[in-house]
């Protein structure tokens, strides 16, 4: 299937009346989910919507400097949005005072039913991750902390039997997902496979549940002005965490390939709990640059030729579409349907590597770095074309149509 045939085409926009929409985030901005909200908020604000972001922690200095701000940010008083009744009452008051008609959250709220009952607003829940990711994340986090002898005993004789044997976490989140689907007016997932997997994992054959789930991928803004004068630079953008991103594997890969890529540099943009370990492992390696957290990654995308994603668990990978839009060729482990959507077919729109196979990743990276200039040009054209599937115009129209339907 060609990129043109595979392109996401949203249906025509349904005209909607003047609408008030509030997005809820614990930290804003923080990561990929918040970046998505910024893009959608600005789009909706241009289409007859008044847009607000409610947050427990507003980090204004981390807003992308190149993007406009057509939404109002409101900070919650108690800053404990998951459980706080005070924050729930503040949200109710804000919704009433500002005439908010649609309330959007990606966080489970103990008081969500109360907020909806008190305001009569439409409740939209957004799933930004793979279905039922929470038990997997908990298991990996507990396993990571088992490095000491005491930690190993806790893992081997308490946490692992609890997780694997009793299915405690799975049952908890099955109940939670069902509760969300019962209460919400609409939910979003990133691809059709995630919709099917969600319904299967919670064993739901309820047509109402299926109708509530809307497939809306993350949007990608145009990379213009484009810079295609690329350097021999490999780029990583994202959290430096172990539990999901497995950013530590990037150093293992670089250790294997750096001798075969003598004029290439590795730039690591981001921060997180794995950074000290990564810096320690990279001390004896050449041409590794830890750049820290950056509010504007465009200068790095302008220079880079290749982007590396090494996640073990990744729902979508905004850095992949961001790289494509800027003519940077991405490589990633084939760890989810979302990543597969972005990079398929492998070898045309980027490269998918069998999940966890570091040797195959190294081989792919070295082969791409040594590819002929005409092959690199072909791949750059392909990835830029593929990114148009996720344009803000296409994805924004999906949001507008969902809002009009509920």
C-alpha positions as CSV (number, residue, x, y, z in Angstrom):
1,X,0.0,0.0,0.0
2,X,1.4,3.4,-1.0
3,X,1.6,6.3,1.4
4,X,-1.2,8.1,-0.6
5,X,-3.5,5.1,-0.3
6,X,-2.7,4.7,3.4
7,X,-3.3,8.3,4.3
8,X,-5.8,9.1,7.0
9,X,-8.6,11.1,5.6
10,X,-11.0,12.6,8.2
11,X,-14.6,13.1,7.2
12,X,-15.8,16.6,6.5
13,X,-16.1,18.8,9.6
14,X,-19.5,19.1,11.1
15,X,-20.3,22.7,12.1
16,X,-20.5,22.9,15.9
17,X,-21.9,25.7,18.0
18,X,-19.7,27.8,20.2
19,X,-18.2,25.2,22.6
20,X,-16.2,25.3,25.8
21,X,-13.7,22.5,26.2
22,X,-11.4,21.9,29.2
23,X,-8.5,19.5,29.2
24,X,-7.2,18.1,32.5
25,X,-3.5,17.3,33.1
26,X,-1.5,16.8,36.3
27,X,1.6,18.5,35.0
28,X,1.4,20.8,32.1
29,X,3.3,20.7,29.9
30,X,5.3,17.5,30.8
31,X,5.5,14.9,28.0
32,X,3.8,13.6,24.9
33,X,0.2,13.7,26.1
34,X,0.5,17.4,26.9
35,X,2.1,18.2,23.6
36,X,-0.9,16.5,21.9
37,X,-3.2,18.7,24.0
38,X,-1.4,21.9,23.0
39,X,-1.8,21.0,19.3
40,X,-5.4,20.1,19.6
41,X,-6.3,23.0,21.9
42,X,-4.9,25.5,19.4
43,X,-6.8,23.8,16.5
44,X,-10.1,23.8,18.4
45,X,-9.6,27.4,19.5
46,X,-9.5,28.3,15.7
47,X,-12.8,26.4,15.2
48,X,-15.4,28.1,17.4
49,X,-14.2,26.7,20.7
50,X,-13.1,28.3,23.9
51,X,-10.4,26.1,25.3
52,X,-9.0,25.7,28.8
53,X,-6.3,23.5,30.4
54,X,-6.8,22.6,34.1
55,X,-3.6,21.5,35.8
56,X,-2.1,20.7,39.2
57,X,1.3,22.0,38.1
58,X,1.7,24.6,35.4
59,X,5.3,24.8,34.1
60,X,5.1,27.8,31.8
61,X,8.8,27.8,31.0
62,X,8.4,24.4,29.3
63,X,5.8,25.5,26.8
64,X,7.1,25.2,23.2
65,X,8.3,28.7,22.4
66,X,7.5,28.3,18.7
67,X,3.8,27.5,19.3
68,X,1.0,30.1,19.9
69,X,-1.2,29.8,23.0
70,X,-4.9,30.1,22.2
71,X,-6.1,28.5,25.4
72,X,-6.2,29.6,29.1
73,X,-4.3,27.6,31.7
74,X,-6.0,27.3,35.2
75,X,-4.1,25.9,38.2
76,X,-6.0,23.7,40.7
77,X,-5.9,24.9,44.3
78,X,-5.0,21.6,46.1
79,X,-3.0,20.1,43.3
80,X,-4.0,16.5,44.0
81,X,-6.4,16.0,41.1
82,X,-6.9,12.2,41.3
83,X,-8.4,12.1,44.7
84,X,-8.9,15.7,45.9
85,X,-12.6,16.7,46.6
86,X,-11.4,20.3,46.9
87,X,-10.0,20.1,43.4
88,X,-13.1,18.4,42.2
89,X,-15.3,21.2,43.6
90,X,-13.0,23.8,41.9
91,X,-13.4,22.0,38.6
92,X,-17.2,22.0,39.0
93,X,-17.1,25.7,39.8
94,X,-14.8,26.5,36.8
95,X,-17.0,24.5,34.4
96,X,-20.1,26.3,35.5
97,X,-18.5,29.8,35.5
98,X,-16.9,29.4,32.1
99,X,-19.7,27.6,30.3
100,X,-17.6,24.5,29.6
101,X,-19.6,21.9,27.8
102,X,-16.9,19.2,27.3
103,X,-14.4,17.9,29.9
104,X,-11.4,15.9,28.7
105,X,-9.2,13.8,30.9
106,X,-6.5,11.2,30.4
107,X,-6.3,10.6,34.2
108,X,-8.6,8.4,36.2
109,X,-10.5,10.6,38.7
110,X,-12.2,9.4,41.8
111,X,-14.7,12.2,41.5
112,X,-15.3,12.1,37.8
113,X,-18.9,10.9,38.2
114,X,-19.5,13.7,40.7
115,X,-18.1,16.4,38.3
116,X,-20.3,15.1,35.5
117,X,-23.4,15.0,37.7
118,X,-22.9,18.5,39.1
119,X,-22.2,20.1,35.7
120,X,-24.0,18.1,33.1
121,X,-21.0,18.4,30.8
122,X,-19.9,15.8,28.3
123,X,-17.0,13.6,29.7
124,X,-14.3,12.5,27.2
125,X,-11.6,10.1,28.4
126,X,-8.4,9.9,26.3
127,X,-6.3,6.7,26.4
128,X,-2.8,7.8,25.3
129,X,-1.2,4.4,25.9
130,X,-1.5,0.8,24.9
131,X,-4.6,-1.0,26.4
132,X,-4.0,-2.2,30.0
133,X,-0.5,-0.9,30.1
134,X,-0.7,-0.3,33.9
135,X,-0.1,-3.9,35.0
136,X,2.9,-4.2,32.7
137,X,4.4,-0.9,34.0
138,X,3.9,-2.0,37.6
139,X,5.5,-5.3,37.0
140,X,8.6,-3.8,35.3
141,X,8.9,-1.1,38.0
142,X,8.8,-3.7,40.8
143,X,11.3,-5.9,39.0
144,X,13.7,-3.0,38.4
145,X,13.7,-2.3,42.2
146,X,14.8,-5.9,42.9
147,X,18.5,-5.2,42.4
148,X,19.4,-5.7,46.1
149,X,19.1,-9.1,47.9
150,X,16.2,-7.9,49.9
151,X,14.6,-6.4,46.8
152,X,15.1,-9.7,45.0
153,X,13.3,-11.7,47.8
154,X,10.4,-9.2,47.7
155,X,10.1,-9.5,44.0
156,X,10.5,-13.3,43.9
157,X,8.2,-14.2,46.8
158,X,5.7,-11.4,47.0
159,X,5.3,-9.0,44.1
160,X,5.8,-11.6,41.2
161,X,3.3,-14.1,42.7
162,X,0.9,-11.3,43.4
163,X,1.1,-10.0,39.9
164,X,1.3,-13.3,38.0
165,X,-0.6,-15.6,40.2
166,X,-3.5,-13.7,41.5
167,X,-3.9,-11.3,38.5
168,X,-4.6,-8.6,41.1
169,X,-3.6,-5.7,38.9
170,X,-5.3,-7.0,35.8
171,X,-8.6,-7.4,37.6
172,X,-8.2,-3.9,39.1
173,X,-7.7,-2.2,35.8
174,X,-10.4,-4.3,34.0
175,X,-12.9,-2.8,36.5
176,X,-11.5,0.6,36.0
177,X,-11.6,0.5,32.2
178,X,-15.2,-0.7,32.4
179,X,-16.1,2.1,34.8
180,X,-14.7,4.6,32.5
181,X,-16.5,3.3,29.5
182,X,-19.8,3.1,31.4
183,X,-19.5,6.7,32.5
184,X,-17.8,8.5,29.7
185,X,-19.7,10.0,26.7
186,X,-16.7,9.2,24.5
187,X,-13.2,7.7,24.7
188,X,-10.3,8.0,22.3
189,X,-7.6,5.4,21.4
190,X,-4.7,5.9,19.0
191,X,-5.5,3.1,16.5
192,X,-8.1,0.5,15.5
193,X,-6.1,-2.3,17.1
194,X,-6.1,-0.6,20.4
195,X,-9.9,-0.3,20.3
196,X,-10.3,-4.0,19.5
197,X,-7.7,-4.9,22.2
198,X,-9.4,-2.7,24.9
199,X,-12.8,-4.4,24.3
200,X,-11.2,-7.8,24.3
201,X,-9.2,-7.3,27.4
202,X,-12.3,-6.1,29.4
203,X,-14.4,-8.9,27.8
204,X,-17.0,-6.4,26.6
205,X,-19.4,-7.2,23.8
206,X,-21.6,-4.2,24.7
207,X,-22.3,-2.2,21.4
208,X,-22.5,1.0,23.5
209,X,-18.9,0.5,24.6
210,X,-17.8,0.0,21.0
211,X,-19.6,3.1,19.8
212,X,-18.1,5.3,22.5
213,X,-14.5,4.5,21.5
214,X,-13.2,6.8,18.8
215,X,-10.0,6.1,16.9
216,X,-8.0,9.4,16.9
217,X,-4.2,9.3,16.4
218,X,-1.9,11.9,17.8
219,X,-1.4,14.9,15.5
220,X,1.9,16.0,14.0
221,X,2.5,19.6,13.1
222,X,4.3,20.4,9.9
223,X,8.1,20.4,10.2
224,X,8.4,23.5,8.0
225,X,10.6,25.3,7.5
226,X,12.4,22.1,6.6
227,X,16.2,21.7,6.8
228,X,17.4,18.8,4.7
229,X,21.1,19.7,5.0
230,X,21.6,16.9,7.6
231,X,24.7,16.0,9.5
232,X,26.0,12.6,10.6
233,X,23.9,12.8,13.8
234,X,21.8,10.2,15.5
235,X,19.1,11.6,17.8
236,X,17.1,10.3,20.7
237,X,14.2,12.5,22.1
238,X,12.2,11.4,25.1
239,X,12.2,10.5,28.8
240,X,15.3,8.7,30.0
241,X,13.4,6.1,31.9
242,X,13.8,2.3,32.4
243,X,10.3,1.0,32.9
244,X,8.9,1.8,29.5
245,X,11.4,3.7,27.4
246,X,14.4,1.4,28.2
247,X,16.6,4.4,27.3
248,X,19.6,2.5,28.8
249,X,19.6,0.2,25.7
250,X,20.6,3.2,23.6
251,X,24.1,3.2,25.2
252,X,24.4,-0.6,24.7
253,X,23.6,-0.1,21.0
254,X,26.0,2.7,20.6
255,X,28.8,0.7,22.3
256,X,28.4,-2.0,19.6
257,X,28.2,0.4,16.6
258,X,30.4,3.4,17.4
259,X,33.5,1.8,16.0
260,X,31.7,1.3,12.7
261,X,30.4,4.8,12.6
262,X,33.5,6.9,13.2
263,X,32.1,10.2,11.9
264,X,28.7,9.9,13.5
265,X,27.6,11.5,16.8
266,X,24.8,10.5,19.2
267,X,22.7,13.3,20.7
268,X,20.4,12.4,23.7
269,X,17.7,14.9,24.4
270,X,15.7,14.4,27.5
271,X,16.0,13.6,31.2
272,X,14.8,10.9,33.7
273,X,15.8,8.3,36.2
274,X,17.9,6.3,33.8
275,X,20.2,9.3,33.0
276,X,22.8,8.7,35.7
277,X,23.2,5.0,34.7
278,X,23.4,6.0,31.0
279,X,26.1,8.7,31.7
280,X,28.1,6.2,33.7
281,X,28.0,3.6,31.0
282,X,28.8,6.2,28.3
283,X,31.9,7.6,30.1
284,X,34.3,5.5,28.0
285,X,32.4,5.9,24.7
286,X,33.1,8.5,22.1
287,X,30.8,11.2,20.6
288,X,27.9,10.9,23.0
289,X,26.2,14.1,23.9
290,X,23.7,14.4,26.8
291,X,21.7,17.5,26.0
292,X,19.1,17.4,28.8
293,X,15.5,18.5,28.6
294,X,14.8,21.0,25.8
295,X,11.7,23.0,25.2
296,X,12.5,23.3,21.5
297,X,13.8,20.2,19.8
298,X,13.6,21.6,16.2
299,X,17.3,22.5,16.0
300,X,18.2,18.9,16.8
301,X,15.7,17.6,14.2
302,X,17.2,20.0,11.6
303,X,20.6,18.4,12.1
304,X,19.8,14.8,12.6
305,X,19.8,12.1,9.9
306,X,18.5,9.3,12.0
307,X,16.2,9.1,15.1
308,X,16.4,6.1,17.4
309,X,13.5,4.9,19.6
310,X,14.5,2.0,21.9
311,X,11.3,1.6,24.0
312,X,10.1,-1.7,25.2
313,X,6.6,-0.3,25.7
314,X,5.5,2.6,23.6
315,X,1.9,3.4,22.6
316,X,2.6,5.7,19.7
317,X,6.0,7.5,19.8
318,X,5.4,11.2,19.0
319,X,9.1,11.5,18.3
320,X,8.6,9.1,15.3
321,X,6.1,11.3,13.5
322,X,8.0,14.4,14.6
323,X,11.1,12.9,13.0
324,X,9.2,12.0,9.8
325,X,7.8,15.5,9.4
326,X,11.4,16.9,9.6
327,X,12.9,14.4,7.1
328,X,14.7,12.4,9.9
329,X,14.6,8.6,9.3
330,X,13.4,6.7,12.4
331,X,14.3,3.3,13.7
332,X,12.3,1.6,16.5
333,X,11.6,-1.7,18.1
334,X,8.4,-3.3,16.9
335,X,6.8,-3.0,20.3
336,X,3.2,-1.9,19.6
337,X,0.5,-1.5,17.0
338,X,0.9,2.3,17.3
339,X,4.6,2.2,16.4
340,X,3.8,-0.2,13.6
341,X,1.2,2.2,12.2
342,X,3.7,5.0,12.0
343,X,6.7,3.1,10.5
344,X,4.9,0.5,8.2
345,X,5.9,-0.7,5.8
346,X,9.3,-1.1,7.4
347,X,12.1,-0.1,5.0
348,X,9.8,2.5,3.4
349,X,8.7,4.8,6.2
350,X,11.4,4.0,8.7
351,X,12.6,0.7,10.1
352,X,11.0,-1.7,12.5
353,X,13.3,-4.1,14.4
354,X,12.1,-7.2,16.3
355,X,11.3,-6.1,19.8
356,X,14.4,-6.5,22.1
357,X,16.8,-7.7,19.4
358,X,19.8,-5.4,20.0
359,X,21.9,-7.1,17.4
360,X,19.3,-6.6,14.7
361,X,18.9,-2.9,15.8
362,X,22.7,-2.4,15.5
363,X,22.7,-4.0,12.0
364,X,19.9,-1.8,10.8
365,X,21.5,1.4,12.2
366,X,24.9,0.7,10.6
367,X,23.3,-0.3,7.3
368,X,21.2,2.9,7.2
369,X,24.2,5.1,8.1
370,X,26.1,3.6,5.2
371,X,23.2,3.8,2.7
372,X,23.8,5.5,-0.7
373,X,22.7,9.2,-0.9
374,X,20.0,8.4,-3.4
375,X,18.5,5.8,-1.0
376,X,18.6,8.3,1.9
377,X,16.8,10.9,-0.3
378,X,14.1,8.3,-1.2
379,X,13.6,7.4,2.4
380,X,13.4,11.1,3.5
381,X,10.7,11.8,0.9
382,X,8.8,8.7,2.1
383,X,8.8,9.6,5.8
384,X,7.8,13.3,5.1
385,X,4.9,12.0,3.0
386,X,3.8,9.5,5.7
387,X,3.8,12.2,8.4
388,X,1.0,14.0,6.5
389,X,-1.4,11.2,7.6
390,X,-1.2,12.7,11.0
391,X,-1.6,16.4,10.1
392,X,-3.3,18.6,12.6
393,X,-6.0,19.3,9.9
394,X,-6.9,15.6,9.7
395,X,-6.7,14.8,13.4
396,X,-8.4,18.0,14.4
397,X,-11.3,17.2,12.1
398,X,-11.7,13.8,13.9
399,X,-11.9,15.7,17.2
400,X,-14.5,18.1,15.9
401,X,-16.7,15.3,14.5
402,X,-16.5,13.4,17.8
403,X,-17.5,16.5,19.8
404,X,-20.4,17.1,17.4
405,X,-21.6,13.5,17.8
406,X,-21.9,13.5,21.5
